[in-house]
Amino acid sequence: MANTPQRADAAGSIYRLAAVAFGHPLAELQQALVDGSFHAAFNQPWHQVTGREWPRCEPSADFAALEAGYIDAFVHGRRGKPRISLLAGEYEHLLGGQTRPVFMLNIQAFYRHFGLHAATKDEGRAEEPDHVIDMLEFMAVLCHLEARALERDADPSPYRRAQRDFLQRYLVPLLNAIHHDLARQKALALDATLIRMLEDLPEWTRQQLAELEARVGPYADASASVSNRPRSVAQNLWN
């Protein structure tokens, strides 16, 4: 469990590349899967963090197959609904008794605390703070902040506590829910690399959470009971 900026950057690369993989496919991704450059880019930080090689999977036959498999799995594959939702708010048990708007506000509060804002129309996807891509990108930002703190011999604990809390409350439960839905699918045409990622990320993020708790202490929910009042993270919880 190395305490170095290089390791924090490697973890951030895993989150960032996973976010790229779960975006709507582009022809460039298909090419990177075919020529092995995506695997090489992902395997390097994966090996650095876990000590294991990440298996390379057979790519989709062509870009059309990659995109069709993605749409079938994540957009409207069954009765106009995704077979597997990438939105946390679509999983009732993840809401914890909150309304979805409050759930979304709580996630956005994490982002705002670290100076992040939702994309506008000319910056990419419409605002979906509970989308797995947004959550993965947020974790990449926190890892970057942790690495830079380590480089200048500053205290990385605030960023580690934020990672711990966000993993515990949002990303780990979402990845577990996605993995559960994945296991129920039959004849799924999703690209094998994406399937492998959905299989491996839940365990890896749980390991990350355990390591963070070993460094900065266990997660403790500030509220003993669930309510529909947003939990403010504007109170410098990680400072």
C-alpha positions in Angstrom: 0.0 0.0 0.0 2.5 2.5 -1.2 2.1 6.1 0.0 3.3 7.9 -3.2 1.9 10.4 -5.7 2.6 7.8 -8.4 0.2 5.3 -6.9 -2.5 8.0 -6.4 -2.0 9.0 -10.1 -2.3 5.3 -11.1 -5.6 4.9 -9.3 -6.8 8.1 -10.9 -5.9 6.7 -14.3 -8.0 3.6 -13.7 -11.0 5.8 -12.8 -10.4 8.1 -15.8 -10.0 5.3 -18.3 -13.0 3.5 -17.0 -15.0 6.7 -17.4 -13.8 6.9 -21.1 -14.8 3.2 -21.6 -18.4 3.7 -20.4 -19.1 6.8 -22.5 -21.1 6.3 -25.7 -18.6 4.6 -28.0 -16.5 6.5 -30.6 -14.7 5.0 -33.5 -11.4 5.9 -31.8 -12.3 3.6 -28.9 -12.9 0.7 -31.3 -9.5 1.3 -32.9 -7.8 1.4 -29.4 -9.5 -1.9 -28.5 -8.4 -3.5 -31.7 -4.7 -2.3 -31.7 -4.3 -2.9 -28.0 -3.6 0.7 -27.0 -6.6 0.9 -24.6 -5.5 -2.3 -22.9 -1.9 -1.0 -22.6 -3.1 2.3 -21.1 -5.3 0.6 -18.6 -3.0 -2.3 -17.7 -0.1 -0.1 -16.7 -1.9 1.7 -13.8 -3.9 -1.5 -13.0 -0.6 -3.5 -12.5 0.9 -0.6 -10.6 -2.0 -0.5 -8.1 -2.9 -4.2 -7.9 0.3 -6.0 -8.8 -1.6 -8.0 -11.4 -1.9 -7.9 -15.2 -5.3 -7.0 -16.5 -6.5 -9.5 -19.1 -6.8 -8.4 -22.7 -10.2 -9.3 -24.2 -11.2 -9.9 -27.8 -12.6 -6.6 -29.3 -15.9 -6.3 -31.0 -15.9 -7.2 -34.7 -16.2 -3.6 -35.8 -17.4 -0.2 -34.5 -21.0 -0.9 -35.5 -21.0 -4.0 -33.2 -19.4 -2.1 -30.4 -22.0 0.7 -30.6 -24.9 -1.7 -31.0 -23.8 -3.7 -28.0 -23.5 -0.6 -25.9 -26.9 0.8 -26.9 -28.5 -2.6 -26.3 -27.0 -2.8 -22.8 -27.1 0.7 -21.5 -29.6 2.7 -23.6 -32.7 1.0 -24.8 -32.2 -2.7 -25.1 -35.4 -4.1 -23.6 -38.8 -2.6 -24.1 -37.1 0.8 -24.7 -35.2 0.6 -21.4 -31.6 -0.2 -20.7 -30.8 -3.8 -19.7 -28.3 -2.3 -17.2 -28.6 1.2 -16.0 -25.5 3.3 -15.4 -27.5 5.8 -13.4 -27.5 5.3 -9.6 -30.9 7.0 -9.3 -32.5 4.2 -11.4 -31.8 1.7 -8.6 -34.4 2.2 -5.9 -32.4 0.5 -3.2 -29.5 3.0 -3.7 -31.8 6.0 -2.9 -31.9 4.9 0.8 -35.4 6.3 1.3 -34.5 9.7 -0.3 -36.3 11.2 -3.3 -34.3 11.1 -6.4 -33.9 14.9 -6.6 -32.5 15.0 -3.0 -30.2 12.0 -3.9 -28.9 14.0 -6.9 -28.4 17.1 -4.8 -26.3 15.2 -2.3 -24.0 13.9 -5.1 -23.7 17.4 -6.6 -22.7 18.7 -3.2 -19.6 16.5 -3.3 -18.7 17.9 -6.8 -19.3 21.5 -5.8 -17.2 21.2 -2.7 -14.2 20.5 -4.9 -15.0 23.2 -7.4 -16.6 21.0 -10.1 -19.7 22.0 -12.0 -22.0 20.2 -14.4 -21.3 20.2 -18.1 -23.3 22.7 -20.2 -24.7 21.7 -23.6 -21.5 22.7 -25.5 -19.3 20.8 -23.1 -20.6 17.3 -23.6 -23.3 15.2 -22.0 -26.3 16.8 -20.2 -26.0 17.0 -16.4 -26.3 13.5 -14.9 -24.5 13.6 -11.6 -25.5 10.1 -10.7 -24.1 8.6 -13.9 -21.2 6.2 -13.3 -19.1 8.3 -15.7 -19.5 11.4 -13.6 -18.7 9.4 -10.4 -15.6 7.8 -12.0 -14.3 11.2 -13.2 -14.9 12.7 -9.8 -12.8 10.0 -8.2 -10.1 10.7 -10.8 -10.1 14.3 -9.7 -9.7 13.4 -6.0 -6.8 11.0 -6.8 -5.2 13.9 -8.7 -5.6 16.2 -5.7 -4.2 13.5 -3.4 -1.1 13.0 -5.7 -0.4 16.7 -5.9 -0.7 17.0 -2.1 1.8 14.2 -1.6 4.2 15.8 -4.1 4.4 19.0 -2.1 4.5 17.2 1.3 1.0 18.5 2.2 -1.6 16.5 4.1 -3.5 14.2 1.7 -6.0 13.2 4.3 -8.8 15.5 3.2 -8.8 14.1 -0.3 -8.6 10.5 1.0 -11.5 11.0 3.3 -13.5 12.4 0.4 -12.6 9.4 -1.6 -13.6 7.1 1.2 -16.9 8.8 1.7 -17.8 8.9 -1.9 -16.9 5.3 -2.5 -18.9 4.2 0.5 -22.0 6.2 -0.2 -22.2 6.2 -4.0 -19.7 4.6 -6.3 -19.2 1.2 -4.6 -23.0 0.6 -4.3 -23.6 1.7 -7.9 -20.9 -0.6 -9.3 -22.3 -3.5 -7.2 -25.8 -2.9 -8.5 -24.5 -2.7 -12.1 -22.5 -5.9 -11.6 -25.6 -7.6 -10.2 -27.7 -6.6 -13.2 -24.9 -7.8 -15.5 -24.9 -11.2 -14.0 -28.6 -11.6 -14.8 -28.2 -10.9 -18.5 -28.4 -13.5 -21.2 -26.9 -13.2 -24.7 -25.5 -9.8 -24.0 -23.7 -8.3 -27.0 -21.7 -5.9 -25.0 -18.0 -5.6 -25.8 -15.9 -8.1 -23.8 -13.6 -5.4 -22.5 -16.5 -3.5 -21.0 -17.9 -6.7 -19.5 -14.5 -7.4 -17.9 -14.3 -3.9 -16.5 -17.8 -4.2 -15.0 -16.7 -7.5 -13.4 -13.4 -6.2 -12.0 -14.2 -2.6 -10.8 -16.6 -3.5 -8.0 -14.0 -5.6 -6.2 -11.2 -3.1 -6.9 -13.2 -0.2 -5.6 -14.0 -2.2 -2.4 -10.3 -2.8 -2.0 -9.6 0.9 -2.5 -12.2 1.7 0.2 -10.6 -0.7 2.6 -7.2 0.8 2.0 -8.5 4.3 2.5 -10.2 3.3 5.8 -6.9 1.9 7.0 -5.3 5.2 6.3 -7.9 7.8 7.5 -10.3 5.7 9.6 -13.6 4.0 8.9 -16.5 5.7 7.2 -19.1 6.9 9.7 -22.5 8.1 8.4 -23.2 11.5 9.9 -26.9 10.9 10.0 -28.4 8.0 12.0 -31.6 8.2 10.1 -32.5 8.9 6.5 -34.4 12.0 5.6 -35.3 14.0 2.5 -33.1 16.9 3.7 -29.9 17.1 1.7 -26.8 16.3 3.7 -24.6 19.4 3.3 -21.0 18.7 2.4 -20.3 22.4 2.4 -19.3 22.1 6.1 -15.7 21.2 5.2 -16.2 17.6 6.2 -12.8 16.6 4.8 -10.7 19.5 6.1 
